[in-house]
Amino acid sequence: MVRLSADTARVDRETLRVAARSAHPADEAELDDLLPEAPGAASGGQPVERGDLPPVGDGAPDNEGGTSG
């Protein structure tokens, strides 16, 4: 379902009708333009290194004061 709305003082019904009729599922190129890069893609698919994880223990973030930068 596509639902469009606009300020009627600025956009007429025909403009909304044209926009609704032009709606379509995004293709690969449109998705590449719209969506952010996948997590880890900049590092070759490797997990992003986090600075707040302790080197020992259960791997939970370290929430001690001063660790957030």
mmCIF file of the N, C-alpha and C atoms, coordinates in Angstrom:
data_MODEL
# 
_entry.id   MODEL 
# 
loop_
_atom_site.group_PDB 
_atom_site.id 
_atom_site.type_symbol 
_atom_site.label_atom_id 
_atom_site.label_alt_id 
_atom_site.label_comp_id 
_atom_site.label_asym_id 
_atom_site.label_entity_id 
_atom_site.label_seq_id 
_atom_site.pdbx_PDB_ins_code 
_atom_site.Cartn_x 
_atom_site.Cartn_y 
_atom_site.Cartn_z 
_atom_site.occupancy 
_atom_site.B_iso_or_equiv 
_atom_site.pdbx_formal_charge 
_atom_site.auth_seq_id 
_atom_site.auth_comp_id 
_atom_site.auth_asym_id 
_atom_site.auth_atom_id 
_atom_site.pdbx_PDB_model_num 
ATOM 1   N N  . MET A 1 1  ? 0.840  -1.160  0.000   1.00 0.00 ? 1  MET A N  1 
ATOM 2   C CA . MET A 1 1  ? 0.000  0.000   0.000   1.00 0.00 ? 1  MET A CA 1 
ATOM 3   C C  . MET A 1 1  ? 0.894  1.233   0.000   1.00 0.00 ? 1  MET A C  1 
ATOM 4   N N  . VAL A 1 2  ? 0.541  2.162   -0.831  1.00 0.00 ? 2  VAL A N  1 
ATOM 5   C CA . VAL A 1 2  ? 1.254  3.430   -0.886  1.00 0.00 ? 2  VAL A CA 1 
ATOM 6   C C  . VAL A 1 2  ? 0.282  4.515   -0.467  1.00 0.00 ? 2  VAL A C  1 
ATOM 7   N N  . ARG A 1 3  ? 0.704  5.313   0.508   1.00 0.00 ? 3  ARG A N  1 
ATOM 8   C CA . ARG A 1 3  ? -0.132 6.423   0.957   1.00 0.00 ? 3  ARG A CA 1 
ATOM 9   C C  . ARG A 1 3  ? 0.707  7.683   0.884   1.00 0.00 ? 3  ARG A C  1 
ATOM 10  N N  . LEU A 1 4  ? 0.187  8.670   0.176   1.00 0.00 ? 4  LEU A N  1 
ATOM 11  C CA . LEU A 1 4  ? 0.881  9.943   0.036   1.00 0.00 ? 4  LEU A CA 1 
ATOM 12  C C  . LEU A 1 4  ? 0.035  11.036  0.654   1.00 0.00 ? 4  LEU A C  1 
ATOM 13  N N  . SER A 1 5  ? 0.693  12.026  1.186   1.00 0.00 ? 5  SER A N  1 
ATOM 14  C CA . SER A 1 5  ? -0.017 13.194  1.692   1.00 0.00 ? 5  SER A CA 1 
ATOM 15  C C  . SER A 1 5  ? 0.864  14.404  1.487   1.00 0.00 ? 5  SER A C  1 
ATOM 16  N N  . ALA A 1 6  ? 0.214  15.562  1.448   1.00 0.00 ? 6  ALA A N  1 
ATOM 17  C CA . ALA A 1 6  ? 0.959  16.798  1.269   1.00 0.00 ? 6  ALA A CA 1 
ATOM 18  C C  . ALA A 1 6  ? 0.067  17.966  1.666   1.00 0.00 ? 6  ALA A C  1 
ATOM 19  N N  . ASP A 1 7  ? 0.682  19.082  1.865   1.00 0.00 ? 7  ASP A N  1 
ATOM 20  C CA . ASP A 1 7  ? -0.032 20.325  2.137   1.00 0.00 ? 7  ASP A CA 1 
ATOM 21  C C  . ASP A 1 7  ? -0.807 20.699  0.872   1.00 0.00 ? 7  ASP A C  1 
ATOM 22  N N  . THR A 1 8  ? -2.125 20.748  0.969   1.00 0.00 ? 8  THR A N  1 
ATOM 23  C CA . THR A 1 8  ? -2.952 21.015  -0.219  1.00 0.00 ? 8  THR A CA 1 
ATOM 24  C C  . THR A 1 8  ? -2.738 22.415  -0.781  1.00 0.00 ? 8  THR A C  1 
ATOM 25  N N  . ALA A 1 9  ? -2.158 23.303  -0.018  1.00 0.00 ? 9  ALA A N  1 
ATOM 26  C CA . ALA A 1 9  ? -1.847 24.640  -0.528  1.00 0.00 ? 9  ALA A CA 1 
ATOM 27  C C  . ALA A 1 9  ? -0.607 24.630  -1.415  1.00 0.00 ? 9  ALA A C  1 
ATOM 28  N N  . ARG A 1 10 ? 0.174  23.543  -1.310  1.00 0.00 ? 10 ARG A N  1 
ATOM 29  C CA . ARG A 1 10 ? 1.431  23.485  -2.073  1.00 0.00 ? 10 ARG A CA 1 
ATOM 30  C C  . ARG A 1 10 ? 1.452  22.403  -3.145  1.00 0.00 ? 10 ARG A C  1 
ATOM 31  N N  . VAL A 1 11 ? 0.655  21.328  -2.963  1.00 0.00 ? 11 VAL A N  1 
ATOM 32  C CA . VAL A 1 11 ? 0.677  20.206  -3.903  1.00 0.00 ? 11 VAL A CA 1 
ATOM 33  C C  . VAL A 1 11 ? -0.753 19.852  -4.288  1.00 0.00 ? 11 VAL A C  1 
ATOM 34  N N  . ASP A 1 12 ? -1.005 19.768  -5.579  1.00 0.00 ? 12 ASP A N  1 
ATOM 35  C CA . ASP A 1 12 ? -2.363 19.433  -6.015  1.00 0.00 ? 12 ASP A CA 1 
ATOM 36  C C  . ASP A 1 12 ? -2.548 17.917  -6.124  1.00 0.00 ? 12 ASP A C  1 
ATOM 37  N N  . ARG A 1 13 ? -3.794 17.489  -6.264  1.00 0.00 ? 13 ARG A N  1 
ATOM 38  C CA . ARG A 1 13 ? -4.129 16.062  -6.306  1.00 0.00 ? 13 ARG A CA 1 
ATOM 39  C C  . ARG A 1 13 ? -3.474 15.361  -7.495  1.00 0.00 ? 13 ARG A C  1 
ATOM 40  N N  . GLU A 1 14 ? -3.373 16.035  -8.610  1.00 0.00 ? 14 GLU A N  1 
ATOM 41  C CA . GLU A 1 14 ? -2.778 15.398  -9.796  1.00 0.00 ? 14 GLU A CA 1 
ATOM 42  C C  . GLU A 1 14 ? -1.303 15.068  -9.558  1.00 0.00 ? 14 GLU A C  1 
ATOM 43  N N  . THR A 1 15 ? -0.590 15.954  -8.887  1.00 0.00 ? 15 THR A N  1 
ATOM 44  C CA . THR A 1 15 ? 0.811  15.686  -8.560  1.00 0.00 ? 15 THR A CA 1 
ATOM 45  C C  . THR A 1 15 ? 0.926  14.466  -7.655  1.00 0.00 ? 15 THR A C  1 
ATOM 46  N N  . LEU A 1 16 ? 0.043  14.373  -6.657  1.00 0.00 ? 16 LEU A N  1 
ATOM 47  C CA . LEU A 1 16 ? 0.044  13.193  -5.785  1.00 0.00 ? 16 LEU A CA 1 
ATOM 48  C C  . LEU A 1 16 ? -0.318 11.937  -6.558  1.00 0.00 ? 16 LEU A C  1 
ATOM 49  N N  . ARG A 1 17 ? -1.264 12.046  -7.466  1.00 0.00 ? 17 ARG A N  1 
ATOM 50  C CA . ARG A 1 17 ? -1.681 10.896  -8.279  1.00 0.00 ? 17 ARG A CA 1 
ATOM 51  C C  . ARG A 1 17 ? -0.503 10.392  -9.123  1.00 0.00 ? 17 ARG A C  1 
ATOM 52  N N  . VAL A 1 18 ? 0.210  11.301  -9.750  1.00 0.00 ? 18 VAL A N  1 
ATOM 53  C CA . VAL A 1 18 ? 1.377  10.918  -10.561 1.00 0.00 ? 18 VAL A CA 1 
ATOM 54  C C  . VAL A 1 18 ? 2.439  10.249  -9.679  1.00 0.00 ? 18 VAL A C  1 
ATOM 55  N N  . ALA A 1 19 ? 2.671  10.807  -8.494  1.00 0.00 ? 19 ALA A N  1 
ATOM 56  C CA . ALA A 1 19 ? 3.654  10.223  -7.587  1.00 0.00 ? 19 ALA A CA 1 
ATOM 57  C C  . ALA A 1 19 ? 3.241  8.816   -7.170  1.00 0.00 ? 19 ALA A C  1 
ATOM 58  N N  . ALA A 1 20 ? 1.956  8.632   -6.859  1.00 0.00 ? 20 ALA A N  1 
ATOM 59  C CA . ALA A 1 20 ? 1.477  7.302   -6.448  1.00 0.00 ? 20 ALA A CA 1 
ATOM 60  C C  . ALA A 1 20 ? 1.611  6.298   -7.579  1.00 0.00 ? 20 ALA A C  1 
ATOM 61  N N  . ARG A 1 21 ? 1.291  6.708   -8.786  1.00 0.00 ? 21 ARG A N  1 
ATOM 62  C CA . ARG A 1 21 ? 1.390  5.795   -9.933  1.00 0.00 ? 21 ARG A CA 1 
ATOM 63  C C  . ARG A 1 21 ? 2.840  5.470   -10.277 1.00 0.00 ? 21 ARG A C  1 
ATOM 64  N N  . SER A 1 22 ? 3.751  6.328   -9.881  1.00 0.00 ? 22 SER A N  1 
ATOM 65  C CA . SER A 1 22 ? 5.175  6.103   -10.162 1.00 0.00 ? 22 SER A CA 1 
ATOM 66  C C  . SER A 1 22 ? 5.844  5.229   -9.109  1.00 0.00 ? 22 SER A C  1 
ATOM 67  N N  . ALA A 1 23 ? 5.151  4.978   -8.011  1.00 0.00 ? 23 ALA A N  1 
ATOM 68  C CA . ALA A 1 23 ? 5.745  4.179   -6.928  1.00 0.00 ? 23 ALA A CA 1 
ATOM 69  C C  . ALA A 1 23 ? 6.004  2.753   -7.405  1.00 0.00 ? 23 ALA A C  1 
ATOM 70  N N  . HIS A 1 24 ? 7.136  2.195   -6.989  1.00 0.00 ? 24 HIS A N  1 
ATOM 71  C CA . HIS A 1 24 ? 7.506  0.834   -7.380  1.00 0.00 ? 24 HIS A CA 1 
ATOM 72  C C  . HIS A 1 24 ? 8.530  0.298   -6.380  1.00 0.00 ? 24 HIS A C  1 
ATOM 73  N N  . PRO A 1 25 ? 8.661  -1.018  -6.303  1.00 0.00 ? 25 PRO A N  1 
ATOM 74  C CA . PRO A 1 25 ? 9.725  -1.563  -5.447  1.00 0.00 ? 25 PRO A CA 1 
ATOM 75  C C  . PRO A 1 25 ? 11.092 -1.094  -5.954  1.00 0.00 ? 25 PRO A C  1 
ATOM 76  N N  . ALA A 1 26 ? 11.956 -0.753  -5.045  1.00 0.00 ? 26 ALA A N  1 
ATOM 77  C CA . ALA A 1 26 ? 13.280 -0.269  -5.429  1.00 0.00 ? 26 ALA A CA 1 
ATOM 78  C C  . ALA A 1 26 ? 14.093 -1.385  -6.073  1.00 0.00 ? 26 ALA A C  1 
ATOM 79  N N  . ASP A 1 27 ? 14.828 -1.028  -7.136  1.00 0.00 ? 27 ASP A N  1 
ATOM 80  C CA . ASP A 1 27 ? 15.726 -2.004  -7.747  1.00 0.00 ? 27 ASP A CA 1 
ATOM 81  C C  . ASP A 1 27 ? 17.096 -1.920  -7.053  1.00 0.00 ? 27 ASP A C  1 
ATOM 82  N N  . GLU A 1 28 ? 18.018 -2.762  -7.461  1.00 0.00 ? 28 GLU A N  1 
ATOM 83  C CA . GLU A 1 28 ? 19.328 -2.830  -6.808  1.00 0.00 ? 28 GLU A CA 1 
ATOM 84  C C  . GLU A 1 28 ? 20.053 -1.479  -6.812  1.00 0.00 ? 28 GLU A C  1 
ATOM 85  N N  . ALA A 1 29 ? 20.023 -0.783  -7.943  1.00 0.00 ? 29 ALA A N  1 
ATOM 86  C CA . ALA A 1 29 ? 20.727 0.501   -8.041  1.00 0.00 ? 29 ALA A CA 1 
ATOM 87  C C  . ALA A 1 29 ? 20.097 1.531   -7.103  1.00 0.00 ? 29 ALA A C  1 
ATOM 88  N N  . GLU A 1 30 ? 18.761 1.564   -7.028  1.00 0.00 ? 30 GLU A N  1 
ATOM 89  C CA . GLU A 1 30 ? 18.087 2.508   -6.131  1.00 0.00 ? 30 GLU A CA 1 
ATOM 90  C C  . GLU A 1 30 ? 18.398 2.185   -4.670  1.00 0.00 ? 30 GLU A C  1 
ATOM 91  N N  . LEU A 1 31 ? 18.423 0.907   -4.328  1.00 0.00 ? 31 LEU A N  1 
ATOM 92  C CA . LEU A 1 31 ? 18.752 0.518   -2.968  1.00 0.00 ? 31 LEU A CA 1 
ATOM 93  C C  . LEU A 1 31 ? 20.176 0.914   -2.611  1.00 0.00 ? 31 LEU A C  1 
ATOM 94  N N  . ASP A 1 32 ? 21.100 0.745   -3.545  1.00 0.00 ? 32 ASP A N  1 
ATOM 95  C CA . ASP A 1 32 ? 22.487 1.136   -3.306  1.00 0.00 ? 32 ASP A CA 1 
ATOM 96  C C  . ASP A 1 32 ? 22.593 2.631   -3.037  1.00 0.00 ? 32 ASP A C  1 
ATOM 97  N N  . ASP A 1 33 ? 21.777 3.429   -3.746  1.00 0.00 ? 33 ASP A N  1 
ATOM 98  C CA . ASP A 1 33 ? 21.787 4.877   -3.549  1.00 0.00 ? 33 ASP A CA 1 
ATOM 99  C C  . ASP A 1 33 ? 21.141 5.287   -2.232  1.00 0.00 ? 33 ASP A C  1 
ATOM 100 N N  . LEU A 1 34 ? 20.117 4.562   -1.800  1.00 0.00 ? 34 LEU A N  1 
ATOM 101 C CA . LEU A 1 34 ? 19.336 4.971   -0.633  1.00 0.00 ? 34 LEU A CA 1 
ATOM 102 C C  . LEU A 1 34 ? 19.834 4.422   0.695   1.00 0.00 ? 34 LEU A C  1 
ATOM 103 N N  . LEU A 1 35 ? 20.283 3.185   0.706   1.00 0.00 ? 35 LEU A N  1 
ATOM 104 C CA . LEU A 1 35 ? 20.618 2.535   1.963   1.00 0.00 ? 35 LEU A CA 1 
ATOM 105 C C  . LEU A 1 35 ? 22.077 2.767   2.343   1.00 0.00 ? 35 LEU A C  1 
ATOM 106 N N  . PRO A 1 36 ? 22.349 2.823   3.642   1.00 0.00 ? 36 PRO A N  1 
ATOM 107 C CA . PRO A 1 36 ? 23.742 2.972   4.073   1.00 0.00 ? 36 PRO A CA 1 
ATOM 108 C C  . PRO A 1 36 ? 24.534 1.708   3.757   1.00 0.00 ? 36 PRO A C  1 
ATOM 109 N N  . GLU A 1 37 ? 25.836 1.862   3.735   1.00 0.00 ? 37 GLU A N  1 
ATOM 110 C CA . GLU A 1 37 ? 26.715 0.720   3.491   1.00 0.00 ? 37 GLU A CA 1 
ATOM 111 C C  . GLU A 1 37 ? 26.519 -0.315  4.595   1.00 0.00 ? 37 GLU A C  1 
ATOM 112 N N  . ALA A 1 38 ? 26.573 -1.575  4.241   1.00 0.00 ? 38 ALA A N  1 
ATOM 113 C CA . ALA A 1 38 ? 26.379 -2.652  5.204   1.00 0.00 ? 38 ALA A CA 1 
ATOM 114 C C  . ALA A 1 38 ? 27.446 -2.591  6.294   1.00 0.00 ? 38 ALA A C  1 
ATOM 115 N N  . PRO A 1 39 ? 27.078 -2.923  7.533   1.00 0.00 ? 39 PRO A N  1 
ATOM 116 C CA . PRO A 1 39 ? 28.074 -2.911  8.614   1.00 0.00 ? 39 PRO A CA 1 
ATOM 117 C C  . PRO A 1 39 ? 29.248 -3.830  8.279   1.00 0.00 ? 39 PRO A C  1 
ATOM 118 N N  . GLY A 1 40 ? 30.428 -3.330  8.489   1.00 0.00 ? 40 GLY A N  1 
ATOM 119 C CA . GLY A 1 40 ? 31.617 -4.128  8.237   1.00 0.00 ? 40 GLY A CA 1 
ATOM 120 C C  . GLY A 1 40 ? 32.088 -4.101  6.788   1.00 0.00 ? 40 GLY A C  1 
ATOM 121 N N  . ALA A 1 41 ? 31.296 -3.519  5.892   1.00 0.00 ? 41 ALA A N  1 
ATOM 122 C CA . ALA A 1 41 ? 31.676 -3.516  4.477   1.00 0.00 ? 41 ALA A CA 1 
ATOM 123 C C  . ALA A 1 41 ? 32.966 -2.731  4.248   1.00 0.00 ? 41 ALA A C  1 
ATOM 124 N N  . ALA A 1 42 ? 33.151 -1.655  5.007   1.00 0.00 ? 42 ALA A N  1 
ATOM 125 C CA . ALA A 1 42 ? 34.365 -0.848  4.847   1.00 0.00 ? 42 ALA A CA 1 
ATOM 126 C C  . ALA A 1 42 ? 35.604 -1.609  5.300   1.00 0.00 ? 42 ALA A C  1 
ATOM 127 N N  . SER A 1 43 ? 35.415 -2.593  6.184   1.00 0.00 ? 43 SER A N  1 
ATOM 128 C CA . SER A 1 43 ? 36.561 -3.358  6.670   1.00 0.00 ? 43 SER A CA 1 
ATOM 129 C C  . SER A 1 43 ? 36.641 -4.725  6.000   1.00 0.00 ? 43 SER A C  1 
ATOM 130 N N  . GLY A 1 44 ? 36.085 -4.843  4.798   1.00 0.00 ? 44 GLY A N  1 
ATOM 131 C CA . GLY A 1 44 ? 36.155 -6.094  4.060   1.00 0.00 ? 44 GLY A CA 1 
ATOM 132 C C  . GLY A 1 44 ? 35.266 -7.179  4.635   1.00 0.00 ? 44 GLY A C  1 
ATOM 133 N N  . GLY A 1 45 ? 34.175 -6.784  5.295   1.00 0.00 ? 45 GLY A N  1 
ATOM 134 C CA . GLY A 1 45 ? 33.257 -7.755  5.859   1.00 0.00 ? 45 GLY A CA 1 
ATOM 135 C C  . GLY A 1 45 ? 33.626 -8.228  7.252   1.00 0.00 ? 45 GLY A C  1 
ATOM 136 N N  . GLN A 1 46 ? 34.722 -7.694  7.792   1.00 0.00 ? 46 GLN A N  1 
ATOM 137 C CA . GLN A 1 46 ? 35.144 -8.056  9.142   1.00 0.00 ? 46 GLN A CA 1 
ATOM 138 C C  . GLN A 1 46 ? 34.357 -7.235  10.163  1.00 0.00 ? 46 GLN A C  1 
ATOM 139 N N  . PRO A 1 47 ? 34.162 -7.785  11.359  1.00 0.00 ? 47 PRO A N  1 
ATOM 140 C CA . PRO A 1 47 ? 33.458 -7.015  12.392  1.00 0.00 ? 47 PRO A CA 1 
ATOM 141 C C  . PRO A 1 47 ? 34.170 -5.699  12.682  1.00 0.00 ? 47 PRO A C  1 
ATOM 142 N N  . VAL A 1 48 ? 33.395 -4.701  13.016  1.00 0.00 ? 48 VAL A N  1 
ATOM 143 C CA . VAL A 1 48 ? 33.951 -3.397  13.366  1.00 0.00 ? 48 VAL A CA 1 
ATOM 144 C C  . VAL A 1 48 ? 34.574 -3.495  14.749  1.00 0.00 ? 48 VAL A C  1 
ATOM 145 N N  . GLU A 1 49 ? 35.774 -2.968  14.900  1.00 0.00 ? 49 GLU A N  1 
ATOM 146 C CA . GLU A 1 49 ? 36.465 -3.008  16.190  1.00 0.00 ? 49 GLU A CA 1 
ATOM 147 C C  . GLU A 1 49 ? 35.834 -1.994  17.131  1.00 0.00 ? 49 GLU A C  1 
ATOM 148 N N  . ARG A 1 50 ? 35.421 -2.478  18.305  1.00 0.00 ? 50 ARG A N  1 
ATOM 149 C CA . ARG A 1 50 ? 34.833 -1.600  19.303  1.00 0.00 ? 50 ARG A CA 1 
ATOM 150 C C  . ARG A 1 50 ? 35.861 -1.310  20.372  1.00 0.00 ? 50 ARG A C  1 
ATOM 151 N N  . GLY A 1 51 ? 35.898 -0.070  20.837  1.00 0.00 ? 51 GLY A N  1 
ATOM 152 C CA . GLY A 1 51 ? 36.862 0.311   21.859  1.00 0.00 ? 51 GLY A CA 1 
ATOM 153 C C  . GLY A 1 51 ? 36.355 0.148   23.274  1.00 0.00 ? 51 GLY A C  1 
ATOM 154 N N  . ASP A 1 52 ? 35.075 -0.202  23.443  1.00 0.00 ? 52 ASP A N  1 
ATOM 155 C CA . ASP A 1 52 ? 34.534 -0.275  24.798  1.00 0.00 ? 52 ASP A CA 1 
ATOM 156 C C  . ASP A 1 52 ? 34.366 -1.704  25.304  1.00 0.00 ? 52 ASP A C  1 
ATOM 157 N N  . LEU A 1 53 ? 34.864 -2.693  24.581  1.00 0.00 ? 53 LEU A N  1 
ATOM 158 C CA . LEU A 1 53 ? 34.745 -4.080  25.029  1.00 0.00 ? 53 LEU A CA 1 
ATOM 159 C C  . LEU A 1 53 ? 35.978 -4.474  25.826  1.00 0.00 ? 53 LEU A C  1 
ATOM 160 N N  . PRO A 1 54 ? 35.767 -5.076  27.009  1.00 0.00 ? 54 PRO A N  1 
ATOM 161 C CA . PRO A 1 54 ? 36.916 -5.462  27.824  1.00 0.00 ? 54 PRO A CA 1 
ATOM 162 C C  . PRO A 1 54 ? 37.670 -6.633  27.191  1.00 0.00 ? 54 PRO A C  1 
ATOM 163 N N  . PRO A 1 55 ? 38.972 -6.742  27.417  1.00 0.00 ? 55 PRO A N  1 
ATOM 164 C CA . PRO A 1 55 ? 39.754 -7.820  26.824  1.00 0.00 ? 55 PRO A CA 1 
ATOM 165 C C  . PRO A 1 55 ? 39.482 -9.172  27.480  1.00 0.00 ? 55 PRO A C  1 
ATOM 166 N N  . VAL A 1 56 ? 38.907 -9.185  28.673  1.00 0.00 ? 56 VAL A N  1 
ATOM 167 C CA . VAL A 1 56 ? 38.595 -10.424 29.379  1.00 0.00 ? 56 VAL A CA 1 
ATOM 168 C C  . VAL A 1 56 ? 37.158 -10.379 29.865  1.00 0.00 ? 56 VAL A C  1 
ATOM 169 N N  . GLY A 1 57 ? 36.602 -11.519 30.217  1.00 0.00 ? 57 GLY A N  1 
ATOM 170 C CA . GLY A 1 57 ? 35.254 -11.559 30.763  1.00 0.00 ? 57 GLY A CA 1 
ATOM 171 C C  . GLY A 1 57 ? 34.248 -11.997 29.716  1.00 0.00 ? 57 GLY A C  1 
ATOM 172 N N  . ASP A 1 58 ? 33.002 -11.596 29.912  1.00 0.00 ? 58 ASP A N  1 
ATOM 173 C CA . ASP A 1 58 ? 31.918 -12.056 29.043  1.00 0.00 ? 58 ASP A CA 1 
ATOM 174 C C  . ASP A 1 58 ? 31.743 -11.236 27.768  1.00 0.00 ? 58 ASP A C  1 
ATOM 175 N N  . GLY A 1 59 ? 32.560 -10.211 27.570  1.00 0.00 ? 59 GLY A N  1 
ATOM 176 C CA . GLY A 1 59 ? 32.469 -9.398  26.359  1.00 0.00 ? 59 GLY A CA 1 
ATOM 177 C C  . GLY A 1 59 ? 31.440 -8.301  26.421  1.00 0.00 ? 59 GLY A C  1 
ATOM 178 N N  . ALA A 1 60 ? 30.836 -8.125  27.603  1.00 0.00 ? 60 ALA A N  1 
ATOM 179 C CA . ALA A 1 60 ? 29.863 -7.037  27.742  1.00 0.00 ? 60 ALA A CA 1 
ATOM 180 C C  . ALA A 1 60 ? 30.587 -5.701  27.675  1.00 0.00 ? 60 ALA A C  1 
ATOM 181 N N  . PRO A 1 61 ? 29.935 -4.664  27.162  1.00 0.00 ? 61 PRO A N  1 
ATOM 182 C CA . PRO A 1 61 ? 30.587 -3.346  27.104  1.00 0.00 ? 61 PRO A CA 1 
ATOM 183 C C  . PRO A 1 61 ? 31.025 -2.882  28.490  1.00 0.00 ? 61 PRO A C  1 
ATOM 184 N N  . ASP A 1 62 ? 32.107 -2.172  28.506  1.00 0.00 ? 62 ASP A N  1 
ATOM 185 C CA . ASP A 1 62 ? 32.635 -1.603  29.744  1.00 0.00 ? 62 ASP A CA 1 
ATOM 186 C C  . ASP A 1 62 ? 31.940 -0.263  29.970  1.00 0.00 ? 62 ASP A C  1 
ATOM 187 N N  . ASN A 1 63 ? 31.115 -0.180  30.997  1.00 0.00 ? 63 ASN A N  1 
ATOM 188 C CA . ASN A 1 63 ? 30.349 1.041   31.264  1.00 0.00 ? 63 ASN A CA 1 
ATOM 189 C C  . ASN A 1 63 ? 30.939 1.880   32.391  1.00 0.00 ? 63 ASN A C  1 
ATOM 190 N N  . GLU A 1 64 ? 32.184 1.647   32.709  1.00 0.00 ? 64 GLU A N  1 
ATOM 191 C CA . GLU A 1 64 ? 32.842 2.452   33.737  1.00 0.00 ? 64 GLU A CA 1 
ATOM 192 C C  . GLU A 1 64 ? 32.977 3.891   33.227  1.00 0.00 ? 64 GLU A C  1 
ATOM 193 N N  . GLY A 1 65 ? 33.014 4.828   34.141  1.00 0.00 ? 65 GLY A N  1 
ATOM 194 C CA . GLY A 1 65 ? 33.159 6.233   33.787  1.00 0.00 ? 65 GLY A CA 1 
ATOM 195 C C  . GLY A 1 65 ? 34.404 6.501   32.961  1.00 0.00 ? 65 GLY A C  1 
ATOM 196 N N  . GLY A 1 66 ? 34.277 7.360   31.973  1.00 0.00 ? 66 GLY A N  1 
ATOM 197 C CA . GLY A 1 66 ? 35.418 7.735   31.147  1.00 0.00 ? 66 GLY A CA 1 
ATOM 198 C C  . GLY A 1 66 ? 35.675 6.806   29.968  1.00 0.00 ? 66 GLY A C  1 
ATOM 199 N N  . THR A 1 67 ? 34.915 5.715   29.821  1.00 0.00 ? 67 THR A N  1 
ATOM 200 C CA . THR A 1 67 ? 35.175 4.793   28.718  1.00 0.00 ? 67 THR A CA 1 
ATOM 201 C C  . THR A 1 67 ? 34.503 5.219   27.432  1.00 0.00 ? 67 THR A C  1 
ATOM 202 N N  . SER A 1 68 ? 33.577 6.175   27.514  1.00 0.00 ? 68 SER A N  1 
ATOM 203 C CA . SER A 1 68 ? 32.857 6.567   26.302  1.00 0.00 ? 68 SER A CA 1 
ATOM 204 C C  . SER A 1 68 ? 33.570 7.628   25.509  1.00 0.00 ? 68 SER A C  1 
ATOM 205 N N  . GLY A 1 69 ? 34.673 8.100   25.990  1.00 0.00 ? 69 GLY A N  1 
ATOM 206 C CA . GLY A 1 69 ? 35.444 9.067   25.248  1.00 0.00 ? 69 GLY A CA 1 
ATOM 207 C C  . GLY A 1 69 ? 35.244 10.406  25.786  1.00 0.00 ? 69 GLY A C  1 
# 
